């Protein structure tokens, strides 16, 4: 990458980000997707997007894009979109975030951030979706290097779910083919949660028959 005038480019991004014009968010997203960019400039753009006072519609529009080889469209840069949407408390993003969570093209390193965003922005209903994610990938070899996304999903389910979800988490931890690190994490979370309840915490909600 050409690092000449890098300081000036970073300064320009910082000044541009102060504008209340929603279109600036679109411009910053377009700039971020220009490859290659010096890493400090990318970090500056990401920081600017995270504090933008307007332009959430452009963030949602970018999030709605998906990789399509035939159409020549690229997947969105989730590593910069997700923090900006969380900072904006943009709850409309949850269905789109869930879609990306289950897409094979989503980079593994972004998944923990994606799970946390769904947990923060979603309502109680996301517990079932995160449990589906956990059940689907609990033994997937793609997560053999890191189960952080799965562990975050388990913690979110435990916080939000009812007794039935708690039982399903225990079942996942007891499966022989579940990643060992994930199984241990779930067991610890369940034990700590049980201890908290016996020490006076709120009782678990009971699942309603539907």
C-alpha positions as CSV (number, residue, x, y, z in Angstrom):
1,X,0.0,0.0,0.0
2,X,1.0,3.6,-0.7
3,X,1.7,5.1,2.8
4,X,2.5,8.6,1.5
5,X,0.4,11.3,3.0
6,X,-1.1,8.8,5.3
7,X,-1.4,11.3,8.2
8,X,-3.2,13.7,5.9
9,X,-5.7,11.0,4.8
10,X,-6.4,10.0,8.4
11,X,-7.0,13.6,9.3
12,X,-9.4,14.0,6.4
13,X,-11.3,10.9,7.5
14,X,-11.6,12.3,11.1
15,X,-12.9,15.6,9.8
16,X,-15.3,14.0,7.4
17,X,-16.7,11.9,10.1
18,X,-17.9,15.0,12.1
19,X,-20.4,15.9,9.4
20,X,-24.0,15.3,10.1
21,X,-24.7,14.4,6.5
22,X,-25.9,10.8,6.4
23,X,-24.1,10.4,3.0
24,X,-20.8,10.6,4.7
25,X,-21.4,7.2,6.2
26,X,-21.8,5.8,2.7
27,X,-18.6,7.5,1.6
28,X,-16.7,6.1,4.5
29,X,-18.0,2.6,3.8
30,X,-17.0,2.9,0.1
31,X,-13.5,4.1,1.1
32,X,-13.1,1.2,3.6
33,X,-13.8,-1.3,0.8
34,X,-11.0,0.0,-1.5
35,X,-8.2,-2.5,-1.5
36,X,-5.5,-2.3,-0.5
37,X,-5.6,0.4,2.2
38,X,-2.9,1.0,4.9
39,X,-4.0,-0.6,8.2
40,X,-3.9,2.7,10.1
41,X,-6.3,4.3,7.6
42,X,-8.7,1.3,7.9
43,X,-8.6,1.6,11.7
44,X,-9.3,5.3,11.4
45,X,-12.3,4.7,9.1
46,X,-13.7,2.0,11.4
47,X,-13.4,4.4,14.4
48,X,-15.1,7.1,12.5
49,X,-18.0,4.9,11.5
50,X,-18.5,3.7,15.1
51,X,-19.2,7.3,16.2
52,X,-21.2,8.6,13.2
53,X,-24.3,10.6,14.3
54,X,-26.3,9.6,11.3
55,X,-26.4,7.3,8.2
56,X,-27.7,4.1,9.8
57,X,-29.6,3.4,6.7
58,X,-26.4,3.0,4.8
59,X,-25.1,0.6,7.4
60,X,-28.2,-1.5,7.1
61,X,-28.0,-1.4,3.3
62,X,-24.4,-2.6,3.4
63,X,-25.3,-5.3,5.9
64,X,-28.0,-6.6,3.6
65,X,-25.5,-7.3,0.8
66,X,-24.3,-10.9,0.4
67,X,-21.5,-12.6,-1.6
68,X,-22.7,-13.6,-5.0
69,X,-20.1,-14.7,-7.5
70,X,-22.5,-14.5,-10.5
71,X,-23.6,-11.0,-9.7
72,X,-20.2,-9.9,-8.7
73,X,-21.2,-8.7,-5.3
74,X,-19.0,-9.1,-2.2
75,X,-19.9,-9.8,1.3
76,X,-20.0,-6.7,3.5
77,X,-17.1,-5.9,5.8
78,X,-18.7,-7.1,9.0
79,X,-15.7,-6.2,11.1
80,X,-16.5,-2.5,10.5
81,X,-20.3,-2.7,10.2
82,X,-21.1,-4.6,13.4
83,X,-19.4,-2.2,15.9
84,X,-21.1,0.8,14.2
85,X,-24.5,-0.9,14.4
86,X,-24.1,-1.8,18.0
87,X,-23.0,1.8,18.9
88,X,-26.1,3.1,17.1
89,X,-28.3,0.6,18.9
90,X,-29.7,-0.4,15.6
91,X,-32.1,-3.2,16.5
92,X,-33.4,-3.4,12.9
93,X,-30.0,-5.1,12.1
94,X,-30.7,-8.3,14.1
95,X,-32.4,-10.3,11.3
96,X,-29.5,-9.4,8.9
97,X,-26.9,-10.2,11.5
98,X,-28.5,-13.6,12.1
99,X,-28.4,-14.3,8.4
100,X,-24.7,-13.6,8.2
101,X,-24.2,-15.8,11.3
102,X,-25.3,-18.9,9.4
103,X,-23.7,-18.1,6.1
104,X,-20.6,-20.2,5.3
105,X,-18.9,-17.2,3.7
106,X,-18.8,-15.2,6.9
107,X,-15.2,-15.1,8.2
108,X,-14.7,-17.2,11.4
109,X,-12.8,-14.4,13.1
110,X,-15.9,-12.1,12.8
111,X,-18.3,-14.6,14.4
112,X,-17.6,-13.8,18.1
113,X,-18.3,-10.1,17.3
114,X,-21.4,-11.1,15.4
115,X,-22.8,-13.3,18.2
116,X,-22.2,-10.5,20.7
117,X,-24.0,-8.0,18.5
118,X,-27.1,-10.3,18.2
119,X,-27.1,-10.7,21.9
120,X,-26.9,-7.0,22.6
121,X,-29.3,-5.8,20.0
122,X,-31.8,-8.7,20.0
123,X,-34.8,-9.5,22.2
124,X,-35.4,-12.7,24.1
125,X,-36.3,-14.5,20.9
126,X,-32.7,-14.6,19.8
127,X,-31.9,-17.2,22.4
128,X,-33.5,-19.9,20.2
129,X,-31.6,-18.7,17.1
130,X,-28.3,-18.7,19.0
131,X,-29.0,-22.1,20.4
132,X,-29.6,-23.3,16.8
133,X,-26.2,-21.9,15.8
134,X,-24.6,-23.6,18.8
135,X,-26.3,-27.0,18.1
136,X,-25.3,-26.8,14.4
137,X,-21.6,-26.0,14.9
138,X,-20.8,-27.5,18.3
139,X,-18.7,-30.2,16.7
140,X,-17.7,-28.5,13.4
141,X,-14.1,-28.9,12.6
142,X,-14.0,-25.3,11.4
143,X,-14.1,-24.2,15.1
144,X,-11.3,-26.5,16.2
145,X,-8.9,-23.5,16.4
146,X,-11.3,-21.4,18.5
147,X,-14.7,-21.9,20.0
148,X,-15.1,-18.4,21.2
149,X,-18.2,-17.6,19.0
150,X,-19.9,-20.8,20.3
151,X,-19.0,-20.0,23.9
152,X,-20.5,-16.5,23.5
153,X,-23.6,-18.0,22.0
154,X,-23.9,-20.4,25.0
155,X,-23.6,-17.6,27.5
156,X,-26.2,-15.6,25.7
157,X,-28.6,-18.5,25.6
158,X,-28.0,-19.2,29.3
159,X,-28.8,-15.5,30.2
160,X,-31.9,-15.3,28.1
161,X,-33.3,-18.8,27.9
162,X,-35.7,-20.7,30.1
163,X,-35.3,-24.0,31.8
164,X,-35.8,-25.9,28.6
165,X,-32.8,-24.1,27.0
166,X,-30.7,-24.8,30.0
167,X,-31.4,-28.5,29.6
168,X,-30.5,-28.3,25.9
169,X,-27.2,-26.6,26.8
170,X,-26.4,-29.4,29.3
171,X,-27.2,-31.9,26.6
172,X,-24.8,-30.2,24.2
173,X,-22.0,-30.2,26.8
174,X,-22.5,-33.9,27.4
175,X,-22.3,-35.0,23.7
176,X,-19.1,-36.9,23.1
177,X,-18.3,-35.1,19.8
178,X,-18.8,-31.5,21.1
179,X,-15.6,-29.6,21.1
180,X,-13.9,-30.2,24.5
181,X,-13.3,-26.5,25.1
182,X,-16.9,-25.6,24.4
183,X,-18.2,-28.4,26.6
184,X,-16.0,-27.3,29.5
185,X,-17.1,-23.7,29.1
186,X,-20.8,-24.6,29.1
187,X,-20.3,-26.8,32.2
188,X,-18.6,-23.9,34.0
189,X,-21.3,-21.4,33.0
190,X,-24.1,-23.8,34.1
191,X,-22.4,-24.4,37.4
192,X,-21.9,-20.7,38.1
193,X,-25.4,-20.0,37.1
194,X,-26.8,-22.7,39.4
195,X,-24.7,-21.4,42.3
196,X,-25.9,-17.8,41.7
197,X,-29.5,-19.0,41.9
198,X,-29.0,-21.0,45.1
199,X,-27.5,-17.8,46.6
200,X,-30.7,-15.9,46.0
201,X,-30.8,-15.1,42.3
202,X,-34.1,-14.9,40.4
203,X,-35.7,-18.3,39.5
204,X,-35.5,-19.5,36.0
205,X,-38.6,-18.9,33.8
206,X,-40.5,-22.1,33.0
207,X,-41.1,-22.9,29.3
208,X,-44.7,-22.5,28.2
209,X,-46.3,-25.1,26.2
210,X,-47.2,-23.9,22.7
